[in-house]
Amino acid sequence: MVEQTAARTTNPSVIHLTCDQHMRRLLEAVDPRVRKARLGDCPDLYTFLLELQHLTAAALATEAQGQAASSPSRPGPAVCTALLEELDLMGWDALVHLHPTLSSLRLRSTYDSLRPALFTQRASGLER
């Protein structure tokens, strides 16, 4: 939410805006030169608010793209089914670790000479 407060200046046309932390963070993500050029050249309050809306919409879209890129991808049903079948074949007691995104699992097995071994299986296309 943007609040309008009058500044204590000699110029009555100067207005300072205060906003909440989320809006401030969005506006700080915009290049200061772009922000100053877009918002500073507005002839009236209506145009200023439209430019502010466009800037925040673009900043929100950029933020959403950044979050989507950084969030782990989720495997599809085929990957989950294959993983369950593989665990059924090996035995659930062989499972040592399963990554939260299901991108890899670690299994324990033994050799003929009863030496323990750890195997890591990674799902292709899900690694980050």
N, C-alpha and C positions, 0 to 999 in steps of 0.2 A: 504494500500500500504506500502510495506517495502522498506526503503531506506538504502543503505549501505554507511557508513561513516567510514573513516579510523581513528583509535584512535591514540592519541599522546603518544605512548609507545615505548619502546626500542625494543619490539618484533613485527616485521612487520606482523606476522601471526595472530595477535589479531585484530578482527574486531568488532566494536560495531554497532548494528542495532538500528535504530529508526523507530517507526511505529506510525500510527494514534491512536486515543483514543479507537476506537472500537477494533482494534487488540490488543492493550495493555490490555483492559478489558478482552478479551477472554483468553489471555495468563496468566493473573493474576488469572483466575479461575482455571487453571491447578495447581495441587500440585507442589510447587517449586522443590521438590526432583525429581519428575517425569520429569519436564521440564528440569532440569539441566542434569539428566541422559540421556534423549533422545536426547537433542540438543548438549550436551557437548561431547558425544562420536562419533560424526559424523566426519569421516575422510576427507571429502571434501565438497565443497559448494553444489553440487548436492544432496548429501545425507542429508545435513542440511536442504535444502529447502523442500525435500520430508518429512522429519520428522516434519518440521514446518507446512506443509500442513496437515498432519495426526493429529497433535495436535489441530490445529484450526478447522478442520472438526469435531473432537470429541467434542470440546468445543461448537461449534455451535449447534450440535445435542443435547447436554446436555441443552444448553440455550433454545432451541426450546421446549424440553420436559417440562422444568420448566415453560415456558410461557403457554403452552397448559394446564398444570395442574392447573395453577392459574387463567386461564380465565374461566368465567362462561359458563356452558353448555347451549346450546340453545334447547328449547323444539321442538319436532317434530310437524308435521301438526295435528296429532290427539289431542295433548294437546291444541293447539291453537283453534281448532274447538270446543272442549269440553268447553273451557273457554268462547268462544263467545256465545255458547248455554246457559251456566249458567248465563252469564250477560243478555242475552235476557229474560230469565225467571225471574230474580230478578229485572230487570230494570236498565238501565244505570245510572239513577239518584242515585242508591244505592251505586255505586262505589265510594269509598273514596280514595283508593290507589292501584296502580298496580306496582309491582316490575319490574324494567327494564328488568330482565331476564325472566319475566313471571313465576317465581317460586312461587309467592304468590300474593294474592289480599285481600284487606280489603273491606268489605261491611257494610253498615249501614242499620239497620232495626229498627222497633218499636214493642214493646210488646202490648198486649191488653190494658194495662193501659197507653198507649202512652209514655212509657219510652223508650228512645233510647238505642240501643245496637250495638256494633261493633263486626263483625265476621271476623276472618282471616282464609282464605283457602290457604293451602300450597299444591303444586303439589309434589307428591312423586317422588323421583328419580332426582329432580332438585335442591334440597336444598344443600347448601354448608356450 
